[in-house]
């Protein structure tokens, strides 16, 4: 028998098929979560397909993204099964034991997903800011470490849930959850550890991407000064491309535009070799300089959007669950209300469902691979 998160009498027996959403709102949460997890399974399956068909993605650094896809697929798929069975059959197939399994898989997937997102930001920070790409052995060690910590955390959570009979039914009657509200030292230690990890992971991601952006601004400013100086002198533009390509890898998505290349070509041909430049030449140079500045602003907005999206989505999606469920139940010693519980579940599922699309649209390598896989690649 599993106790109710409502704090009342023991909950209905799973084996009798009585675990079912009762109100229209609960049913809506259940099927919304199911729809999100279907997107999760489809999106991460596409990531698996890209790795299987594109040898260019099979490098150590991209294995972190593959590891993220495995974790999101694992817990999203198991949660989707419970929601599907619960919504159609009116109960959970394997009873209380199955609820414990689903909670363990959810805790495992959540722990791996959050850690991997942080390590991806650290790897990019080392590669771009310090120009020290992580060797394959280090990436593999990180993946093993992530899973070891996740398994330990999930086991720790299951042991801490034993005084409440194990996993409980969430306030929405739609999924299994841990009894965060019980005031035992072991459960409190798990809760405080979870809250600390959320703040730590978010801080590390913000610092890493913020540092990358600052380096981007410095290099942009240096290249802009060199470009302006070159446009008004006989200096060649060959150093512009070398500075840019040596600083930012292709996957960051910050590449020199056609205007940049054109200006470099013109400079290398000796623009400005005559001190008596006519008026049309000065106008042309001024126009090229304006185009470069406009391109720089567009590139800067693109980088800001990329980094803000990654950090903000992590903080908001996981924040609903960490703050609305874990923190609320830990500090109030009572179950989280249905609205917070439902939003926490949906937003956590949404994070795992959106992750594959974020990396496809924000990473040049995955975007190119996806275009090829879908037959959308166009040769210019």
Residue, then its C-alpha position, 0 to 999 in steps of 0.5 A: x500500500x502506498x500513502x497519499x501525497x494529500x496527507x490523508x488515509x492510505x491511497x487506493x491500491x494500484x492493483x485494483x486499477x483505481x489510480x486514475x485522474x479524477x477531474x478534467x484538470x487532472x486528465x488534461x495534465x495527464x494527456x499534456x504530459x503524455x504529448x510532451x513525452x511523445x515529442x521527447x521520444x521522437x526528438x531524442x530518437x532523431x538524435x540517435x538516428x543522426x549519430x547512427x548515420x553521420x560519422x562526423x558526429x561521432x567524436x568525443x565532445x558530441x558524446x555528451x549530447x548523445x548522453x543527454x539524449x539517452x537520459x531524456x529518452x529513458x525517463x521521458x519514455x518511462x513516464x510516457x508509458x505510465x501516463x498512457x496506461x493511466x489515461x486509457x486503462x485507468x490504472x498502472x500496469x505493475x502496481x506499487x512495484x512499478x511505481x517504484x521503478x518509474x520513480x527510480x528511472x525518473x530520478x536517474x534520468x533527471x540527474x543525468x540530464x541536469x549534470x550533462x547540460x552543465x558539463x556541456x557548458x564546461x566543455x565549450x568553455x574550455x574549448x573556446x575560452x581556454x582553447x583546451x579541447x577535452x580529450x576523448x578520455x576525459x569526456x568518457x570519464x565525465x560520462x562515467x562520473x555522471x552516471x555514477x552520481x545519478x545511480x547513487x542519487x536515485x538509490x539515495x532517494x529510494x531509500x529516503x522514501x521508504x518511511x512513506x512506503x516508497x513512491x507516492x501519487x502526486x497531487x494531480x493523481x497522474x504520476x509517481x513522485x518522492x515524498x519530499x515532505x516527510x521530515x526524516x534526516x535522510x529525505x531532507x539531505x536528498x532534498x537539500x542536495x537536489x536544491x544545491x545541485x540546481x543552483x550550482x548547475x545553473x551558476x556554472x552554466x551562466x558563468x561558462x556561457x557568460x565568459x564565452x560571450x565576453x571573449x566573443x565581444x573582445x575578439x569582435x572589437x579587435x577585428x572591427x578595429x583592424x577592419x576599420x584601420x585596414x579599410x583606410x590604409x594599405x594594410x591587407x585583410x589576410x589577418x582578419x580571417x586567421x584571427x577569427x577562425x583561430x578563436x571560434x570553432x565552427x559549432x559556435x555558429x559565429x562565422x565570417x559573413x560574405x561581406x567579411x570575406x569580400x572585404x578581406x579579398x578587396x583588402x588583399x588586392x591592395x585597396x587603398x594603395x593610392x593616397x589619392x583615393x577618389x570620392x566613389x572609393x571613399x563612399x564604397x569603403x564607408x558602405x563596406x564599413x557599415x555593412x561590417x558593423x551591421x553584420x557584427x551586431x547580427x552575430x552578437x544578437x545571435x550569440x546572445x540569443x543562443x546563450x540566453x536560451x540555453x541558460x534561461x530554459x534550464x533555469x525556468x523548466x527545472x525551476x518549476x519542479x525544483x522550487x515548486x515541488x522539492x523546495x515547497x514540500x521540504x520547507x513547508x512539510x506538506x504536499x505541493x498543491x496540484x497546480x505546482x505539482x502539475x506545472x513542475x512535471x510538465x515543465x520538467x518533461x518539456x526540458x527533456x523534450x526540447x533539448x534535442x531541438x535546442x541542440x539541432x537549431x543552436x549547433x551548426x554541426x547538428x543542424x547540418x546533419x539534420x538537413x542532410x538527413x531530411x534531404x534539405x541541404x542546399x548547395x550554393 
